[in-house]
Amino acid sequence: MTTPITGHTGLLCLLGSPVEHSISPAMHNEACNALNLDYRYLAFDVCEDQMPSAVEGLKALGVRGWNITMPGKNIMCKLADELSAASEITGACNTIVNDHGKLTAYTTDGIGFMEAVKENGVNIIGENMTLLGAGGAACAILVQAALDGVRQIDVFNVRDPFFSRLEEIAQKLNERTACKVIVHDFEDPQQLKDAIANSRILVNGTSVGMAPKTEATLIPDPSFFHQNLFVFDVIYNPAKTRLLKDAEAAGCQTANGLFMLLYQGAASFELWTGQKMPVQLIKDKYFKQ
């Protein structure tokens, strides 16, 4: 039975553009109903230049918190009063908690990744990681993995506009954590092969492998894989990218990013409500592999 809307019902929401495809309203409203929490979660299509005025409106309405998807993750950090460690290092956030007008920014994407890895029975604390990409998802993964205790992370990216930001993040992590972060470009395939050979986990944090180019992969040869390697692709549509198919054929354990999406949402939910999302219920209803 759905909890009725009353004069006390609080609002949670998603800001970004586009948002009509998002599963967040379904999962958060299901969780609130299951726990008998008097909240509703809505999605609002808000462009980047509208974010400042939207935030002022949400503050005036006393909205408890909100998620941010592209293109507003960077500007939202500038609109917050305080930043979590991960948001401060990346300069981006996907979650805001509003405590009576004081806004605290968090990034839960990396938390979602670490939980999804645990979901697969893999422990990467104290191990080496090879990470492909330097966009929003990749940087969130990089920062949380370093903060949580991954020993070394070799990050590979082309020399695009993200590369200099990646180098800045790597420098901060090398100064503030015990993790050794090494930044590479894709010019030397041997460097990539050597990094993977010494890694417990390989993560694709890019969009390579999504439709329409579903046969694309950043790993040039299956010989790069080894049987002790866990291969994780943040892409979940298609459920098995070319990268994951090749890795499975080489005897690797694999996973896509579907549960990363689930667990980043669960982390946001707990920040707002103080209660743990009933993840098994949400998983069974909305996250069938």
Summary of the structure (lengths in Angstrom):
residues: 289
radius of gyration: 19.2
end to end distance: 26.9
largest distance: 62.4
contacts: 981
relative contact order: 0.13
helix: 42%
strand: 20%
